[in-house]
């Protein structure tokens, strides 16, 4: 394979973002590379671009399938390595700033639940600014909540 380093790079990038095993992702990327060679058309661009896009798309689909399989296994009652945390456990880990934000959101849940994520965030920021929250506290709290709940 003349583009072995490209295959490694794509697999490594996905390993870093998904925490899946490099060997599995490399194998899938190599498979996608071989399949992409069959569909390559030199009139449409460079081979490296074509195989790169094909490998990325294949790995995205592979990861979606892996996640779907994990959820299915979890639904069957098999244990996954991830320990179960309750909402209260998560709240205890939050800083006072983020904890106050959660209380504000839960106290006015109607303002945030029936809207888009962007509009809810804008509404929260507006309410916090009106309550004299500093810009630094607002964004550090929002960043912390994103990390905890994503």
N, C-alpha and C positions, 0 to 999 in steps of 0.2 A: 504494500500500500504506500503510495507516494505521499499521501497527506496524513500520515500517522500522527504527526504533531498537532495537526488541526483536530483530529479525533480526540486526542488526549486533552487538548485545551477545552473543547466543548464539554467533555465529560467532567473535567476538573471544575469548570465554572458551575455546573449543575451540582456537583458534590458539595461545593462551598455554600450554595444557597439552599439546598434541600437536606443536607446531612445524610443522604443515601450513600451506599457503598460505591467507591470509585470503580471497582472492578465491574459491578453490575451496570453502572452507567456507561463505562467504556465499551462493554460488550454490546449494549444497545446502540450506542453511537456508531460503532463499527458496522453493525448490521444496517443501520440507516444509511451509512456511507455507501455500502455496497448496493443497496437498493437505489440510492440516488444516482449512481453511475449509469443505471439503466434508463433513467429519465432525463439525463443531461442533454441539453441542446446547445451546441456551441454558438449558435446565432443569437441566443438570448443573454449571454454573459459568461463570466469566468466560471470554471468548474468549481473553484474553491468557494465562491459565493453560493452556488447552487447546493453543493453538498453541506455547507455550513447551515443554510436555512433548513434543509431537509433533516439534518441531525437535530437541530434545535426543536423543530416541530415534533419529530418522533419522540424525543426525550420528554417534552411537555406532555404528550399523550401518555407516555409510559408512566410518568409521575402521577398524573391524574388517576390512572388505573391503580397504581399502588395505593394511593390515598383512599380510593373507593373500596379496594379490597380490605384495607385496614378497618374502615368504618363497618363494613359488612362483618368482618371477624368480630369486631367489638360488639355489634348487635347480637351476634350469636352467643355472647357471654364469655368469650375467651378473653383472657387478660392481655392488655397491651402494657408495655414497659412504663407508660406514663402514669404516675400516681394520680388518683382522683383528688381534686381540690374543690372545696365548697366555695361559694361566693364569699362567705364570711372569712375563710382562710385567705382569699385574695385581698379582701379589704384590709385585713390586719397587716399585710405586707406593704401597703401604700404609705406614702409620706403624708403628713398632715395636710399639705396643699391638695394632693390628689384625692385624699379622703374627703375633704371639704367639697371638692368638685362633685364627687359621687353623691354626696348628700344633697347638694343643690339640684343635680339632675333628677335624683329620685323624688325629691320634694315637688318638682314640677315636671314629672315625666310626660305629661300631655303635651308640653311645649316641644319635646324632643323626639318622641316616638313616631309621630305620624307625619314625618317629613323626610327629606333626603339627608344623607350623612353630612353633606356640605352645609345645608341650611341649619341643621341642628348644631353644628360646630360654630357657625356664625352667630346663632342665637345665644349659645353658651358664652362665647367670647364677649358679646355685647352685654349680656347680663352681668358678667364678672367685671367688666370695665365700669359699668354703672354702679357696682358695689365697691368701687375703688380698689380693685385688685390691680397689682402692678403687672405690667406686660411680661416681666420675667417669670412671675409666679403663674400666670395664665399658661404660658407656653411650656414651662417645665412640667406643670400638672397635666396638660394635654399630652405631652410626649410620654410621660410615665403611664398614663392610662392606655395609650396606644400600645405600648410595650406589654402591659399586663393583659390586655384583652384581645390582642391580635394573635 
